[in-house]
Amino acid sequence: MAEGFGDITARKLGRREFLAETGAGLSLAIVNSGTLRATQANSKIRLGLIGCGMRGKWIADLFVKHGGYQFVGAADYFQDRVDEFGEKFGVPASHRYTTLSGYKRLLEQDLDAVAIESPPYFHPEHAAAAVAAGVHVILAKPIAVDVPGTLLVRDLGPKATAAKRCFFVDFQTRVNPFFQEAVKRVHYGEIGRIGFGEACFNGGDVWNSWNPIEQFLQAGPDDPEARLRAWGMDKVLSGDIIVEQCIHSIDVATWIIDADPVSAYGTGARKHYKQGDIWDCFALTYRFPDEVPLLVNAKQFGEGYADIGCRIHGLKGTIDTHYGGDVSIRGSKPYKGGNTGNLYPEGTAANIGLFYDQVTKGLFGNPTVPPSVRSNLASILGRTASYKRQEIGWDEMMKSNETLESDVVKRLKS
């Protein structure tokens, strides 16, 4: 999950136009790498944070514990959030930035890198601005809430590489050795030809367990600032639970199957949440090449069963994965695997370490971007098909290129 704020227009452009112009002109705006302060392996990376909400503060502790980073600036729409962050992590008041455009002032500082923990709706804009400013980027998932934003981030990876900058997307499963080994074995053919798969993200009331979101909305459900604080309950700001949360399971499925889905169809509903407009349950089917179906379900309510899992069945075996649980392969060529433990903090900390190594060692291949783009688009496809309750093809979704516009941001800017 990501936290924070964002500014969605430049010169009052619409979101589609902003993304298009930013992507097209980005290479002209990249700062010459020679003008930046060199980052040596034995020095701390000067880091800025965009988004000082719950996850922003949580992940900041992990950057500090790593020991290779120093927070020198922070930006958030809300003064109280950036002040709380600044007091805790020693960021002076002069380097704390607010309003929708605060991230722009942050990027004018002498930074080596920026961590983007703002709501997903703003990720493409913030990431594009950071690459244009010539800094390294570590970005929370999901990378965007719509197709144009996802494609912009897709293009930022090679642009950062050309500028000798790192662009890293934080998925915890992909850094875990049990996940890595199991998926590698599948790709070597050890479960045989894939038949079908299952994936889920089933849990309780995620948003209120992190933050008293319902309280924000009950206090002012039509107040744009209240809705921004409670962004996880907003379809456009968050991307809905299938893009913001279930993407973890969809990412593992697309990693294992190693293909874009051909189409998806599904449905969903609201059973629990009384505020906001997100759905709290989804059930859908993807169709992958070679007529491989993938059944996906997600919920955010109730007690009892909870799992973030993916199970792919082949003709010779089954790979069975669980976020924070066991990963294994059963069949003619079994893999015992193991328990992934406390994967959320440990995987995030591992990614923070990898990002540090890539920055300090000059490793600019940015390999996390393409798989993140694939799973992001797959999640958007599932959401689109579920909203419309009909089968939607991948090519149809890409051709439509639908942009999501936030009325919350429009009202905050008016």
C-alpha positions, 0 to 999 in steps of 0.5 A, spaced: 500 500 500 502 507 498 500 513 502 500 521 501 498 526 495 499 528 488 498 533 483 495 531 477 495 537 472 501 541 469 498 547 466 491 545 468 492 539 463 487 533 463 490 527 466 491 523 459 494 529 456 499 530 462 501 523 462 502 523 454 506 530 454 510 527 460 512 521 457 513 524 450 518 530 453 521 526 459 528 525 455 529 532 454 528 534 461 533 529 464 538 532 468 545 531 466 548 525 471 554 529 471 551 535 475 548 530 481 552 529 487 556 522 486 553 517 491 559 512 493 558 505 496 561 508 503 556 514 503 549 515 505 544 516 499 540 522 500 533 520 500 526 524 499 519 521 501 513 523 497 507 520 501 508 521 509 502 517 511 501 510 514 506 506 510 510 512 508 512 512 516 512 505 516 517 504 510 521 510 513 523 506 519 526 500 514 530 505 510 533 508 517 534 501 519 538 499 513 543 504 515 545 507 508 540 512 507 539 519 510 532 522 509 533 530 507 526 532 505 519 530 505 512 531 501 505 530 503 499 534 502 497 534 509 501 539 514 500 534 520 503 528 516 509 531 513 510 535 520 510 528 524 514 525 519 519 530 519 520 530 527 521 523 527 526 522 522 530 529 523 527 533 516 528 540 518 521 544 517 524 548 511 525 541 507 517 539 509 513 540 503 505 540 502 500 542 497 498 538 491 505 540 488 509 539 494 513 534 491 516 538 485 519 543 491 522 536 494 525 534 487 528 541 487 533 539 493 539 536 492 537 529 492 540 522 490 533 518 490 526 518 492 521 513 495 514 514 492 509 512 497 503 516 495 496 514 493 497 509 486 493 514 482 499 519 483 504 514 482 506 515 474 506 523 475 511 523 481 515 517 478 515 521 471 517 528 475 523 524 479 526 521 473 526 528 469 529 531 476 535 525 475 534 522 481 533 514 483 526 512 484 523 506 489 516 506 487 510 502 491 506 498 488 501 498 484 505 503 479 498 506 476 491 505 476 489 506 469 492 504 462 495 510 460 499 511 467 501 504 467 504 505 460 508 511 462 511 507 468 513 502 463 517 507 459 520 510 465 524 504 466 528 505 460 529 512 460 532 511 467 537 506 465 539 511 459 540 516 464 544 511 469 539 511 474 535 506 478 528 505 478 525 500 482 518 497 484 517 494 491 514 487 490 516 483 496 514 476 493 519 477 487 525 478 492 524 471 496 528 465 495 523 460 496 518 464 491 524 465 486 526 457 486 519 455 485 518 459 480 524 458 476 523 450 477 516 451 473 519 455 468 524 449 467 518 445 466 518 441 472 510 441 473 509 440 466 504 443 461 500 448 465 493 446 465 489 452 470 491 456 476 487 459 482 489 466 486 486 469 491 487 475 496 482 474 502 482 478 508 479 482 513 477 490 513 484 492 511 483 499 510 481 500 517 486 496 520 491 501 518 488 507 519 481 509 522 478 511 515 471 510 516 472 516 521 475 520 516 469 519 511 464 519 517 466 526 519 466 529 512 464 524 506 463 529 501 470 533 503 475 532 498 481 532 504 477 527 508 477 523 502 484 524 500 486 521 507 481 515 506 484 514 499 484 507 500 476 507 500 476 511 493 476 507 486 480 512 482 485 514 488 486 507 489 485 503 483 480 499 487 482 492 491 483 488 485 489 493 483 491 495 490 491 489 494 490 483 489 495 485 485 500 481 489 497 474 487 496 476 480 503 478 480 505 471 482 500 468 477 503 472 471 510 471 474 509 463 474 505 463 467 509 468 464 504 471 459 499 476 458 492 474 459 488 474 453 482 476 456 478 476 463 471 476 465 468 477 472 463 480 477 464 483 484 460 487 490 460 491 496 458 487 502 461 491 508 464 498 506 459 503 507 463 509 506 467 510 499 466 507 493 470 501 492 468 494 492 470 489 497 469 483 493 471 480 486 470 474 483 473 473 476 476 468 470 482 470 466 484 466 460 491 466 458 495 463 452 494 456 450 487 456 453 489 456 461 484 459 465 486 463 472 480 463 477 481 469 482 477 472 488 478 477 493 475 480 499 476 485 504 471 483 510 469 478 515 473 473 520 476 466 519 479 464 512 485 469 510 490 468 504 494 471 499 495 465 495 497 462 488 496 455 486 498 453 478 496 446 476 501 443 471 500 436 468 506 433 472 505 437 479 502 443 482 506 450 485 503 452 491 505 459 494 502 463 500 504 470 502 507 469 509 506 462 508 509 456 505 511 455 498 512 448 495 511 444 489 508 437 489 508 432 484 513 428 480 519 433 481 517 436 488 520 442 491 519 442 499 520 450 499 519 453 506 515 458 509 516 465 507 515 468 514 514 475 516 514 477 508 511 484 508 517 487 512 522 482 511 521 483 503 520 490 503 527 491 507 530 486 502 528 490 496 531 497 500 537 493 500 537 491 493 535 498 491 541 501 495 546 496 492 544 498 485 544 505 486 551 505 489 554 499 484 551 503 478 546 497 476 541 501 472 538 495 468 531 496 472 529 489 471 523 490 476 519 494 471 517 490 466 514 484 470 510 490 474 507 493 468 504 486 466 501 485 473 499 492 473 495 491 466 492 484 468 489 487 474 486 493 471 483 488 466 480 484 471 477 490 474 474 493 468 471 486 466 468 485 473 465 492 473 462 491 466 460 484 468 463 481 461 469 479 457 474 484 456 480 482 451 487 485 453 487 488 446 480 491 447 483 494 454 489 497 451 486 500 445 481 503 449 486 506 453 481 509 459 484 514 463 481 515 470 480 522 473 479 524 480 474 528 482 477 529 489 483 532 486 479 537 481 476 539 487 482 540 491 485 544 485 479 549 484 
